Amino acid sequence: MAELDFEAVEMAARRQALRLAARALEQRLNADTGDHVGPERPCSCGGSAQYHGRHEKTFESALGPLRLERAYYYCERCQSGFCPRDRALGLTLSSLTPGVQRMTASAAAVGSFEESSELLRELAGVEVSTKQVERVAEALGTAIAADEHQSVEKTAPPAPTLYLGMDGTGVPMRAPELAGCRGKQADGSAKTREAKLVTVWTAESRDQEGKPVRDPGSVTYSAAIESAATPDTRPELSPFAARVLREATRRGFTEAARRVVLGDGSPWIWNTASELFPHATQILDRFHAKEHLSAVGQVLFGESEEGKAWIQQRYDELDQGRRSSLVAALHPYAGHHKQARDCIHYLWANRQRMRYPQFHQQGFCTSTGVVEAGCKVVIGTRLKRAGMHWTLRGANAIIALRCSKLSGRFEDFWARRSDQMKMAA
């Protein structure tokens, strides 16, 4: 008896079962002619659309291709047509059914558009071209970004202590998107645009040393390539400040008994925090401060043992809150080394945000590790891969999609979207 190729039999049986299910669904939908409600229907333009028979179109579903017949109405006033059944079934976005659109968005949130197309074919047996993946992912991401502006209701009661962090990271852009942008290239041009991210989380848990630890499942993200600056003459918030406020509102940040804003030394972070949350505790990320001290030590002493000892002593002064000693140790070098002068200015500007012994006594986090990880997870691992260059619309759409997925909000968005489609139908 020949050895059975179980994998081949299994896959063939699966394909056959899906084809049978697809035909059954196809027959059921085509037998229902209830989408023909008369010779005319109101058009969204305000005119009247006339019935023009039943039109056939093939849609890609989770079961395979579906060939559906739908009543078609055409409006002379706006010279466009529509199928009421497409609206009712959520088929207006593309030739993909809602189930495949959802699968496509989930795949595109993780991998490149090409990888997503291959993944859908291999795991689900669904044929979605690379270009279709891109169009669907960007369309859904754009819809999520619009929904993010509207759905700002509080999601849960605030924890006793809530942390809010902000950071930015560059996203490689296509050349037309960089016109007029200043950058770090030798000629002053830019290759990237900065995506700004706000993260909110809780840290009620403690490790073995009693230090606060991020609570699993507590992190949410919101991000986009947008400005954090607003001219003083304009009363409205900057686009990113408005984003921060929406995320803070969802998480009940201003209602928490203790509110902490964490960040590095970027002025836009503290300007935004002071504008929106003037009574929150501001903490400079301790590791960023140490990076500045390390950079000065390496300039002064190189990789010598003396340099390592000097840097460690500065670390100790920082951890112990001995800011005067810290600055005094830098002053002898300020006259001849710009790095030392810059470090002194950095420490002075953030002196109230570096009260680490007091912060530890209060049980606060003093590291932005959650925020930096967010920049990598939300943006870096998806949008900063080799060879990728984005349009502004495309980048913001995928960022919105990833924030929604990683924050556990995609299901809520999908439910709202389904309800809106049913109402429109």
C-alpha positions as CSV (number, residue, x, y, z in Angstrom):
1,M,0.0,0.0,0.0
2,A,1.4,3.4,-1.0
3,E,2.3,5.7,1.8
4,L,-0.4,8.3,2.3
5,D,0.7,12.0,1.7
6,F,-1.4,13.3,4.6
7,E,-0.5,16.9,4.1
8,A,-1.6,16.9,0.5
9,V,-4.8,15.1,1.3
10,E,-5.5,17.4,4.2
11,M,-5.0,20.6,2.0
12,A,-7.0,19.2,-0.9
13,A,-9.9,18.3,1.5
14,R,-9.8,21.8,3.0
15,R,-9.9,23.5,-0.5
16,Q,-12.8,21.3,-1.5
17,A,-14.7,22.1,1.7
18,L,-14.2,25.8,1.2
19,R,-15.3,25.6,-2.4
20,L,-18.5,23.8,-1.4
21,A,-19.2,26.4,1.4
22,A,-18.5,29.2,-1.1
23,R,-21.0,27.8,-3.6
24,A,-23.6,27.4,-0.9
25,L,-23.2,31.0,0.3
26,E,-23.2,32.3,-3.2
27,Q,-26.4,30.5,-4.1
28,R,-28.1,31.7,-0.9
29,L,-27.2,35.4,-1.5
30,N,-28.1,35.3,-5.2
31,A,-31.4,33.7,-4.5
32,D,-32.3,36.7,-2.3
33,T,-33.5,39.5,-4.6
34,G,-34.7,41.7,-1.7
35,D,-32.1,44.4,-2.6
36,H,-34.4,45.4,-5.5
37,V,-36.9,47.7,-3.8
38,G,-38.4,49.3,-6.9
39,P,-37.6,51.3,-10.0
40,E,-35.7,54.0,-8.1
41,R,-33.9,54.7,-4.9
42,P,-32.7,58.0,-3.3
43,C,-29.1,58.8,-4.1
44,S,-26.7,60.3,-1.6
45,C,-26.4,63.4,-3.8
46,G,-30.1,64.2,-3.3
47,G,-31.2,62.9,-6.6
48,S,-33.0,59.8,-7.6
49,A,-31.2,56.7,-8.9
50,Q,-32.9,54.4,-11.4
51,Y,-32.8,50.6,-11.4
52,H,-30.6,49.2,-14.2
53,G,-30.9,45.5,-13.7
54,R,-28.7,43.1,-11.7
55,H,-25.0,43.4,-12.1
56,E,-22.5,40.6,-11.4
57,K,-19.2,41.0,-9.6
58,T,-16.7,38.5,-8.1
59,F,-15.5,39.1,-4.5
60,E,-12.7,37.4,-2.7
61,S,-14.0,35.9,0.6
62,A,-12.5,33.8,3.3
63,L,-14.1,30.8,1.6
64,G,-12.7,31.7,-1.8
65,P,-14.2,33.7,-4.8
66,L,-17.9,34.6,-4.6
67,R,-19.8,35.6,-7.7
68,L,-22.7,37.8,-6.6
69,E,-25.6,39.3,-8.5
70,R,-26.8,42.7,-7.0
71,A,-29.4,45.2,-7.9
72,Y,-27.7,48.2,-9.6
73,Y,-29.1,51.8,-9.4
74,Y,-27.7,54.7,-11.5
75,C,-28.1,58.4,-10.8
76,E,-28.1,60.7,-13.8
77,R,-27.7,63.7,-11.6
78,C,-24.2,62.8,-10.2
79,Q,-23.5,60.2,-12.9
80,S,-22.6,57.4,-10.5
81,G,-24.1,54.1,-9.6
82,F,-24.3,51.9,-6.5
83,C,-25.5,48.5,-5.3
84,P,-27.5,48.6,-2.1
85,R,-26.4,45.1,-1.2
86,D,-22.8,46.1,-1.3
87,R,-23.5,48.7,1.3
88,A,-25.4,46.2,3.5
89,L,-22.7,43.6,3.2
90,G,-19.8,45.9,3.7
91,L,-18.5,45.4,0.2
92,T,-18.0,49.0,-0.9
93,L,-14.3,49.4,0.1
94,S,-13.0,46.9,-2.4
95,S,-13.6,43.5,-4.0
96,L,-12.7,41.9,-0.7
97,T,-15.4,40.8,1.8
98,P,-15.3,42.3,5.3
99,G,-13.8,39.1,6.6
100,V,-10.9,39.3,4.1
101,Q,-10.5,43.0,4.7
102,R,-10.1,42.3,8.4
103,M,-7.5,39.5,7.7
104,T,-5.7,41.8,5.3
105,A,-5.5,44.6,7.9
106,S,-4.2,42.3,10.6
107,A,-1.5,40.9,8.3
108,A,-0.5,44.4,7.0
109,A,-0.2,45.7,10.5
110,V,2.6,43.1,11.1
111,G,4.5,42.7,7.8
112,S,5.1,44.4,4.5
113,F,2.4,44.5,1.9
114,E,4.2,41.8,-0.1
115,E,4.7,39.6,2.9
116,S,1.0,40.0,3.9
117,S,-0.1,38.9,0.4
118,E,2.0,35.8,0.7
119,L,0.8,35.1,4.2
120,L,-2.9,35.4,3.3
121,R,-2.3,33.0,0.4
122,E,-0.3,30.4,2.4
123,L,-2.3,30.4,5.6
124,A,-5.8,31.3,4.5
125,G,-5.8,30.3,0.8
126,V,-7.0,33.8,0.0
127,E,-5.7,35.6,-3.1
128,V,-5.1,39.3,-2.3
129,S,-2.5,41.0,-4.4
130,T,0.2,43.2,-2.9
131,K,-1.4,46.3,-4.3
132,Q,-4.8,45.2,-2.9
133,V,-3.2,44.7,0.5
134,E,-1.7,48.2,0.4
135,R,-5.0,49.8,-0.7
136,V,-7.1,48.0,1.9
137,A,-4.6,48.6,4.8
138,E,-4.2,52.3,4.0
139,A,-8.0,52.7,3.6
140,L,-8.7,51.0,6.9
141,G,-5.8,52.8,8.6
142,T,-7.2,56.1,7.4
143,A,-10.6,55.2,8.7
144,I,-9.1,54.3,12.1
145,A,-7.2,57.6,12.2
146,A,-10.5,59.5,11.6
147,D,-12.3,57.3,14.2
148,E,-9.5,58.1,16.7
149,H,-10.5,61.8,16.5
150,Q,-14.2,61.0,17.2
151,S,-14.1,58.1,19.8
152,V,-12.5,59.7,22.9
153,E,-14.8,58.3,25.6
154,K,-13.1,57.0,28.7
155,T,-12.3,53.3,28.4
156,A,-12.0,52.4,32.1
157,P,-11.7,53.9,35.6
158,P,-8.2,55.4,36.1
159,A,-5.6,53.6,38.2
160,P,-4.2,55.3,41.3
161,T,-1.1,56.3,39.3
162,L,-1.1,56.8,35.6
163,Y,2.0,57.4,33.5
164,L,2.1,59.3,30.2
165,G,5.2,59.4,28.0
166,M,6.0,61.1,24.7
167,D,8.8,60.5,22.2
168,G,9.5,60.8,18.5
169,T,11.3,58.7,15.9
170,G,12.1,59.3,12.2
171,V,10.2,57.6,9.4
172,P,11.9,57.2,6.0
173,M,9.8,59.2,3.4
174,R,9.5,59.5,-0.3
175,A,11.3,62.5,-1.8
176,P,8.2,64.6,-2.5
177,E,7.1,64.3,1.1
178,L,10.4,65.9,2.2
179,A,10.2,69.2,0.3
180,G,11.0,72.1,2.6
181,C,11.9,69.8,5.5
182,R,15.1,70.5,7.3
183,G,17.2,67.5,8.3
184,K,20.5,66.1,9.6
185,Q,22.1,65.6,6.2
186,A,25.3,67.5,5.4
187,D,23.4,69.8,3.1
188,G,20.6,70.4,5.6
189,S,18.2,68.2,3.8
190,A,16.1,65.4,5.4
191,K,15.5,61.8,4.7
192,T,12.9,61.2,7.4
193,R,9.9,62.9,9.1
194,E,9.3,62.5,12.8
195,A,6.5,60.4,14.0
196,K,5.4,61.5,17.5
197,L,4.0,59.0,19.9
198,V,2.1,59.3,23.2
199,T,1.9,56.3,25.5
200,V,-0.1,55.8,28.6
201,W,0.4,52.9,31.1
202,T,0.2,51.8,34.7
203,A,2.8,50.3,37.0
204,E,1.1,49.2,40.2
205,S,3.1,45.9,40.1
206,R,6.5,45.7,41.9
207,D,9.6,43.6,41.2
208,Q,11.7,41.8,43.9
209,E,13.4,45.1,44.8
210,G,10.1,46.9,45.2
211,K,10.6,49.0,42.0
212,P,7.5,49.7,39.9
213,V,7.0,47.4,36.9
214,R,4.7,48.0,33.9
215,D,1.4,46.2,34.4
216,P,0.8,43.7,31.5
217,G,-1.9,44.9,29.1
218,S,-2.0,48.4,30.5
219,V,-0.1,50.1,27.6
220,T,-2.0,52.1,24.9
221,Y,-0.5,54.1,22.0
222,S,-1.5,56.9,19.7
223,A,0.9,58.3,17.1
224,A,1.2,60.1,13.8
225,I,3.6,62.2,11.8
226,E,2.3,65.6,12.8
227,S,3.5,68.8,14.4
228,A,3.7,69.5,18.2
229,A,4.2,73.3,17.6
230,T,1.5,76.0,17.4
231,P,2.2,79.7,17.0
232,D,1.6,81.7,20.2
233,T,-1.0,83.8,18.4
234,R,-3.3,80.8,17.8
235,P,-5.5,79.6,20.7
236,E,-6.0,76.0,19.5
237,L,-3.8,73.1,20.4
238,S,-1.1,71.7,18.0
239,P,-2.2,68.5,16.2
240,F,0.0,66.4,18.4
241,A,-1.0,68.1,21.7
242,A,-4.7,67.5,20.7
243,R,-3.7,63.8,20.2
244,V,-2.1,63.6,23.6
245,L,-5.2,65.1,25.2
246,R,-7.5,62.6,23.4
247,E,-5.4,59.7,24.7
248,A,-5.3,61.1,28.2
249,T,-9.0,61.5,28.1
250,R,-9.6,57.9,27.1
251,R,-7.4,56.7,29.9
252,G,-8.7,59.1,32.5
253,F,-5.2,60.5,33.0
254,T,-6.4,63.8,34.5
255,E,-8.6,62.0,37.0
256,A,-5.9,59.8,38.4
257,A,-4.8,60.5,42.0
258,R,-1.2,60.7,40.8
259,R,-0.2,61.7,37.3
260,V,3.4,61.4,35.9
261,V,4.7,62.6,32.6
262,L,8.0,61.0,31.5
263,G,10.3,62.0,28.6
264,D,13.7,62.8,27.5
265,G,15.1,66.4,27.3
266,S,13.2,67.4,24.1
267,P,11.6,70.8,24.8
268,W,8.5,70.0,22.8
269,I,7.7,67.2,25.3
270,W,7.8,69.4,28.3
271,N,6.0,72.3,26.5
272,T,3.2,69.9,25.7
273,A,3.1,68.4,29.2
274,S,3.1,71.9,30.8
275,E,0.3,73.1,28.5
276,L,-2.0,70.1,29.0
277,F,-1.2,68.8,32.5
278,P,0.3,71.7,34.6
279,H,-0.1,69.8,37.9
280,A,1.4,66.5,36.7
281,T,4.8,65.4,38.0
282,Q,7.4,65.7,35.3
283,I,10.3,63.2,35.3
284,L,13.3,63.2,33.0
285,D,14.2,59.7,31.9
286,R,17.2,58.8,34.2
287,F,19.0,56.8,31.5
288,H,18.8,59.7,29.0
289,A,20.5,61.9,31.7
290,K,23.2,59.2,32.1
291,E,23.8,59.0,28.4
292,H,24.6,62.7,28.4
293,L,27.1,62.2,31.3
294,S,28.6,59.2,29.5
295,A,29.1,61.3,26.3
296,V,31.0,64.0,28.2
297,G,33.1,61.4,30.0
298,Q,34.2,59.8,26.8
299,V,35.1,63.1,25.3
300,L,37.2,64.0,28.3
301,F,38.8,60.7,29.0
302,G,38.1,58.4,26.2
303,E,37.8,54.7,27.1
304,S,40.3,54.9,29.9
305,E,39.7,53.5,33.4
306,E,39.9,57.0,34.7
307,G,37.0,57.9,32.4
308,K,34.9,54.9,33.5
309,A,35.5,55.9,37.2
310,W,34.6,59.5,36.4
311,I,31.4,58.5,34.7
312,Q,30.4,56.1,37.5
313,Q,30.9,58.9,40.0
314,R,28.6,61.2,38.0
315,Y,26.0,58.4,37.9
316,D,26.1,58.0,41.6
317,E,25.6,61.8,42.1
318,L,22.7,61.7,39.8
319,D,21.0,58.7,41.5
320,Q,21.6,60.3,44.9
321,G,20.2,63.7,43.9
322,R,23.5,65.5,44.4
323,R,22.9,67.9,41.5
324,S,25.1,70.6,42.8
325,S,28.1,68.2,43.0
326,L,27.2,67.0,39.5
327,V,27.3,70.4,38.0
328,A,30.5,71.3,39.9
329,A,32.2,68.3,38.5
330,L,31.4,69.5,34.9
331,H,32.4,73.2,35.4
332,P,36.2,72.8,35.1
333,Y,35.8,71.4,31.6
334,A,33.1,73.8,30.4
335,G,35.6,76.4,29.1
336,H,37.2,74.1,26.6
337,H,34.6,71.5,25.8
338,K,31.2,72.3,24.3
339,Q,29.9,68.9,25.4
340,A,30.4,69.8,29.0
341,R,28.7,73.2,28.5
342,D,25.8,71.6,26.8
343,C,25.5,69.0,29.5
344,I,25.4,71.7,32.2
345,H,22.6,73.5,30.4
346,Y,20.7,70.2,29.9
347,L,21.0,69.4,33.6
348,W,20.0,72.9,34.7
349,A,17.0,73.0,32.4
350,N,15.7,69.7,33.8
351,R,16.8,70.0,37.4
352,Q,13.3,69.8,38.8
353,R,12.7,66.7,36.8
354,M,15.7,64.9,38.2
355,R,14.7,64.6,41.9
356,Y,15.2,60.8,41.7
357,P,15.5,60.0,45.4
358,Q,12.2,61.7,46.0
359,F,10.6,60.0,43.0
360,H,11.8,56.6,44.2
361,Q,10.3,57.3,47.7
362,Q,7.0,58.1,46.0
363,G,7.2,54.8,44.1
364,F,7.4,56.4,40.7
365,C,8.9,55.0,37.5
366,T,11.9,57.1,36.4
367,S,12.6,55.4,33.0
368,T,10.9,55.9,29.6
369,G,11.6,52.3,28.6
370,V,7.9,51.7,27.9
371,V,7.9,54.8,25.6
372,E,11.1,53.9,23.7
373,A,9.8,50.3,23.3
374,G,6.6,51.8,21.9
375,C,8.5,53.7,19.3
376,K,10.2,50.5,18.2
377,V,7.2,48.3,18.4
378,V,4.6,50.7,16.9
379,I,6.8,52.4,14.3
380,G,10.3,51.0,13.9
381,T,9.6,47.3,13.3
382,R,7.0,48.1,10.6
383,L,7.9,51.4,9.0
384,K,11.7,51.5,9.2
385,R,12.6,48.3,7.5
386,A,15.3,48.2,4.8
387,G,14.1,49.8,1.5
388,M,10.9,51.3,2.9
389,H,9.9,54.9,1.9
390,W,6.5,56.2,2.7
391,T,4.0,58.8,1.7
392,L,2.6,60.8,4.6
393,R,-0.9,59.3,4.1
394,G,0.4,55.8,3.9
395,A,2.7,56.1,6.9
396,N,0.0,57.7,9.1
397,A,-2.5,55.0,8.0
398,I,-0.3,52.1,9.0
399,I,0.7,53.9,12.2
400,A,-3.0,54.3,13.1
401,L,-3.6,50.7,12.3
402,R,-0.8,49.4,14.5
403,C,-1.8,51.7,17.4
404,S,-5.3,50.3,17.2
405,K,-4.1,46.7,17.1
406,L,-1.5,47.1,19.8
407,S,-3.8,49.1,22.1
408,G,-6.6,46.5,21.9
409,R,-9.0,48.9,20.2
410,F,-9.3,47.3,16.8
411,E,-12.4,45.2,17.8
412,D,-14.2,48.3,19.0
413,F,-13.3,50.2,15.8
414,W,-14.6,47.3,13.7
415,A,-17.9,47.1,15.6
416,R,-18.4,50.8,15.1
417,R,-17.6,50.6,11.4
418,S,-20.1,47.7,11.0
419,D,-22.8,49.6,12.7
420,Q,-22.2,52.7,10.5
421,M,-22.4,50.6,7.4
422,K,-25.7,49.0,8.5
423,M,-27.1,52.5,9.1
424,A,-25.9,53.7,5.7
425,A,-27.5,50.8,4.0
